[in-house]
Amino acid sequence: MNNNKESYFWDKISKNTNSSFDVLSSSLSTDIAIVGGGLVGLSIAIEASNNGHDVVLIEKNHIGNGSSGLNSGFIVPKLRPLTTKKSLNQLLGEENSKTFLELVSASGQEIFNDIKRYKIQCQLNTNGWISAAHTSETSINQIREYRKEEYRKKDIQLLSKKDLQTMSGFNYWSGGLLYKSAGSINPKAYNEGLSDIATKRGVKIFENSCVQKIKEKDNEVYLSVNNSIVKAKKLVLATNALNENLHPLVSKSFMKINIYQGVTYQLPEELRKHILPSNSVITDTSPVQIAFRWTPDNRILTGGVLRLGLGKRLDLAKYVFGERLKNIFSPIIQDYNMPKSIFNIEFSWSGPIAITKTGMPMIIKVSNLTSAIISCNGRGVALGTSIGKLYGKYLTNNIYFH
């Protein structure tokens, strides 16, 4: 049973019994060793085992212990804005950029398909993701973006101010875009589901097993884990923001940021008619981004990066997110004479994400035997799964990204 307090809420509302895996206690050999039991590591493991390779996955804590299982559960098939002045074409080249964007845009539907095909019980919601424009200028830019993306119009719907008011229940925004192959999940349950699939395909998973040392010798990789040795032909570090100096080159490739989440107490069912009646997930484009969704048990979930403040961070998250929701929902509070305290935060938690210099995911070839996947920059549910699956295919064919 998972005793991780950070994932308490997602475990609390899950209908699944948490998977539990043994601690590595004896030495073994494998084709591919994967360090990290999150979405990327599990997706690589499943794909590599599907292609007939023996796979061992080693997790320091529990499956989904990092941001993979502690995020808001948003499925967003769109790349975040880059953190560099260079365009995607300048970073990847025109052909690679096109291929990568196709991967990103298909990532939401791919998760939908996998969850349904494998019957993963993770509270899937397929009602889409709304990107709400906080200014008329942003709305105009979204219209331009929509017109450029003609090949994806079946997936994207342009929203007027009136459309957005109908779907969200509020008239704050100037317009927006609805991405239909988007939605939400219980991220912890999704990780658990992937781990079940992996084990059924023969992947050996070990929890509470810390890799202390990595050594390459005679064209093989040796991992010191607890008091045992794992010998592998290939090694993938899928630890993302939790690399913790496993390899210096990997640690220097990103900046770690904690993202905080919070959920209200359970709310009256009636409020679903007035707050986000579309049951989509929504984020806006303002500098202090507003993001929220309904959970299956009638709570509002929100989150983001916390600014500097005094006190314990999780207590601060409860206060900041609660005040933010009271401000957003003030028309509802006034119209129905509700106490503001109805939108107080009951549970809060945090998970680290890795941000690269460009804002792009990175696949690092550390050596001919070792590689690492770093950072999906806060879009890990959809993008992390798709990149993991793709890399699992390439890895088993001895092809690396450079």
N, C-alpha and C positions, 0 to 999 in steps of 0.2 A: 504493500500500500504506500502511496506517495504521501510523505509527511511535509512536503514543501509548503510552507505557509503562504508564500507568494501566489501560488496557484489555487489557493483555497476556494475562491469564488467559482472559478471554472470547474473545479472538481465538485463543488457543492451542487451546481445545477446540471451536471452531466448525469445521464442515465447509465453510463458505462461503469463497470468495475475497473479501476486502474490496473494496467498491466504491471507486473513486477518481474524484474530480471535478476539473475544471479550476479554476485560479485565474482570477477575473474580471480580464480584461485590456483590455476595451473597453466603451464606454458603450452602454447599451441602454434601451429603454422597455418597460413591462409594465403589466398591469392591477393586479396585486397583488404587492407585494414582502414577503417574510417574512424576518426576521432571526432565525436560530437553527435549527440542524439537529438538533433532538431530537425526541422523540415528538410534542409538541404542534405544533411547526412543520411537521413532515412530514405529520401528520394533517390539518392545515388545508390544506396544499398539495394533497394528494390530493383532498380534497373539493371545493376551489375549482376545480381543473382538471377534475374530473368534471362540474362545472356549466358548463363551457365558457369559463372564464376563463384568460387567459395569466398564468402564475405564475413568479416568480423567487425562489429560496430562497438566502440568503447565510449561510454558516457561517464563523465566524472561524478555527476549527481544522478538526476532522474531524467527520463525521456521528456523532452519539451521543457527542460529546466530554465533555459534562457528565454530570449525574446520570442522564440518560435511558439512557446506555450503561454507567454505572458503578455501578448499583444491584445489589441482590441478586437481581433477577429475579422477585420475588414478584408474583403477580397477586392482588390483594386487592380485591374488590368491596364495600368497606365504608369509610365515612368515619372518619378518626381522631377521637378526642374533641376537641371544640372547646376553644380556649384562651381562652375568654371565658365569663362567667357568663350571657350571653344564650343563649337556646335558638335552635335553627334556625328555628323559627316566628317568633321575635322578629326575627331577622336578615333573613329572606326573605319572611315572610308565609306563611300556611297553605298556599295553593295552590302557590306557588313552591317551598316546602319539599317538598311531596309530589312535584312534578315532578322536583326535584333528586335526591331520594332514589331515585326510580325510575331515573334516569340512573345513579346510583352502583351500585345493585344489579344493573343489567343490564350493567355495564361489563365484567365478567369474561367472561360468555358472548359478548359482542360481540367481544372479542379472540379467543376461541376460533374463532368463526365466520369472522372476517377471515383469521386465520392459515391455516385450512383452505381457505377459498375462494381465497385468493391463493397458496396452497402456499408459504408463507414457511418456510424451513428455520431454525428458531430453538430447537430442542430443547424443544418444548412438552410440558409435564407438566400433565395435567388431573385430578390426584388430590386437589384441594381444599386449602383452608387451614384449619388448626385454630387457634382462639383458645382457649388453655388458661387456666383460672381458677386463680390461684395461691393463693387462699383460698376457704374454704367460703362466705363472704359474697359474694365475687365470683361464685361459681357460682350462688348464689341469684338474683343480679341478672341473670345470663345466662338463667336460666330465665324470669324476668319478660320479658326482651327477646324471647326466643323466642316466648312466648305473645302478645306484642303484634304480632308480624310474621307473622300467619297467612297473609297473601297471598303470603308468600315461603317457606312451609314446604317446598315441593318443592326449594328451593335450600339450605335450612338443616336440619341435623340436630343435635338435642340429644345431647350425649355425657355419659354417666355417668363416674364415676371409673374404673370397670372398662373401659368403652369406650376411654377415653383411654389407659389403661395398655396395652391391646391394640394401639392404633394407634401409640403413641409408643415403647413398650418400657420405659416408666418409670412409677413410681407417685407422682411429685411433685405432680401436679395434682388438684384436687378435682372436676373436670368440665370441660366446655367446649362449644364450638359448632364444627361443621364446616360451612364454606361450600363447597358442591359446585362452584359455577361459579367456582372459583379454582384456583390452581396456580402454575406457574413457567415461565420461559423463559430463554434466553440473551439478555439485554437488548441487548447490542451487535449480535448477529445479527438481532434483531428490528428495530432501527433501520436496519441495512443492507437488510433486506427491504423496509421501507417506502420507503427511498430508491430502490430498484429499481422499485417500483410507481410512484412519483412520476415518475421519468424516462420510463417507458413511457407515462405519460399526458401527457407533454409539458412537465413542470415542468423548468425550467433550474436546476440546482443548482451552486453554486460553493463550493469549500472553500478554506481558507487565505486568505480574503478578508475583511478587517477593515473594518467601517463606521466611518469616522472622524467623520462629521458628517451630521446630518439637518436638512433645511431644507424648509419648505413655502412654495410660491409659486404664485399663479394656479391655485389648486385642484388642485395636484399636489405630490407629495413628491419631493424630490431627496436621494439618498443618495450621499455621497462614499465610494467604496470603492477602496482602493489609489489609483491615479491616474485612475480612471474615475468616471462618474456613472450611477446607476440612477434613472430617472424612473418613478414609479408613481402610479396613481390612488388606491391604498390601501396602507397600510403596517401590518404586524403585527409587534410585537416579541415574539418567542417565545423570549426568552433566559433566562427564569426567574431563577435565582440568579446568572447570569453577565451581568447587565445592564451592570455596570461603567460606570455613569453615562451610558449612551446617552441616557437621558432622566431628569432629576432626579425628576420625579413618580413614575416607576416605581421608581427606586432607593430611594425613601423608603417604599415600600409593604410592605417585607418585611425580615426578618432572615435573613442567610445562615448556615447551619450545615453543617459537614462531617460526612457520615456515612461511617463506615469499614466495610470488608468484609474478610473473610479466609477462606481455604480451607486445609484440611489437606493433607498429602501424600496420595497415593492410598492408599486403605484396602482391606483384603481384602474381596472380594465377600460373604463369609460374614457380615460385620457388618451387612449390610442386613436380615438376618433378626431382628436384635436392637435396632438403632437405627432408629427411625422406619420400621418395616416396611410401613406404609401408603403410604410414598413421598409423603406429603402435605408441605406446608410448614407450619411451626408457629411461632407466637409466643405468649408468655404475657403475663399482665396485670400482672406485677410492676413496681415502679418502675424497676429495672434490668432491662429487658426481655430475656428469652431468646428468641432467634430462630435457627432453623437449618433446613437442608434438605440433601438429597443433590444432588450435581451428576451429570451423565451419566457422568462418568469416575470415579465412586466416591470422591468427596471430600465432607466436610461443610463447608458454607458457613455462616458466621455473620456478624454485624455489629451495628453500633449507633453511638451517640454515645460518644466517649471522654471520661472525666472528666479533670480536670487531672492532669498527670504530667510527669515529667522525661524528657528524651531526645527522639529523633526520633519524630514521631507514628506513622509506619508501623511502626517497630520496636516502639513501645509497643502498637500495635494487635495485632501478632503475639503479644506476650507476654500481653496482657489476654485476648484471645480464646482463645488456647491454654489458659490457666489456667481460663477459664470452662468450656470444653468438658471438660477433665479433671475438673472438679468435677461437671458434669452427668452425665458418663458413668462416674463412679467405680464404680457397681455392675457395669457391664460389665467394667471394668478388673480389678476384684477377682474376679469370677466366672470369668473366663477367664485370669487371671494374665498380663495384658498389660502391657507397659511404658507408662508414662504418655506417653512421648515420641511414641507413635503418633498422638496428637492435637495435635502441634505444628502451627503454621501455616506453610505454605510461601510463599503469596503473600498480600499485603495491598495494598489500594488505597483511595482515597477519592473521593467526589464531593459537590459542594455541593447542598443543597436550600434552597428559600426557604420560610420560615415567616411567614405573615401574622399580624396581631394577633388575628384571630378563629380562625385555624386553617382558614379556608375559602379555596378558590381565588378569585382575583379576575380579572375582566375589566375593564380600565380603558379608558375612552374618553378618550384624551389630547386628541384634537381630532376634527373631522369626518372627517379623513383617516387619522389614526393611532390605533391601539389596541394594547393589550398584555395578554397573559395571564400572570398571575403565580401561581405556587405551587400545587402539588397536595399539599403538605405531607407528602411521603414516601409518597404513594400514587399516584405518577405513571404507572406502567405501565398500569393499567386506567383510572384517572380521567383522566389526561392525554390518552390516546388518544381517549376518548369526548368529552371537552370539545373537543379539537381538531377532531374530525369535526363536532360540532354547530356550533361556531363557524365552520367553513368554509362550512357551509350558510347560516348567518345572514349572514355577511359578504358573500357573493355576491348576496344579496338586499338589501344595504344596510341591514340591521337590526343594531343594536348592543345589547349588554347594558348596563344602567346600574347 
